[in-house]
Amino acid sequence: MHSYAKALFYFMNWNEVICPSCGLVNDYTIEEKSNNSVCTCSRCGKFLGNKPKNFDQVRMPFGKYKNRLVSDVLIEDYPYLQWFYKECKDKLSNSLLNAIKKALNI
């Protein structure tokens, strides 16, 4: 497996994060941005990927429940969340899409 692909594999599983540029292991900085935690290597600054937040920490970016947590919308208006997913899934970020899918058990 190519080292970069291997690093991404580990990163996605969060077992071990290896920088594909400098080889540093499990030493990265996290910057909170909207629905993701952006991770970069502490040594060389290489972008390592986005660590998605749990669905109960992700906020709706637009619509009737703008800035509300996906978990709150799930409790308050389940049919809306189903509709939102069906109608907007092609326009959503991966982290939001994954959070909604997890909330809806899709």
C-alpha positions, 0 to 999 in steps of 0.5 A: 500500500502506498505510504500516503494511502496508508496514512489516510487509512490510519487517519480515517480509523484514528488508530494511528496518524502518520504524516505522509511528508515527514513520517511523524506519528500521532503528533498533529494540531487540530483547528476547529472549523464549522463541522470539522476539526482540521488536522495538520502535522505539528512538524511540517504543517502538512494537511492530514485530513478532517476529523469529523465531529460526532453528529451531536456536535454538527450544526445545520448550515442553512434552512429552517434549522440553520445553526441548530445541532443535527441532534436537536433537529433529530429530536424536534423534527425527524421528518424535516431531517429526512426531507433535508437529507433527501432534497439536499444530499448532493449539496452537503459537506461530507461531515454534515452528510455523514452526521445526518446519515448516522442520525437517521441510521442510513 
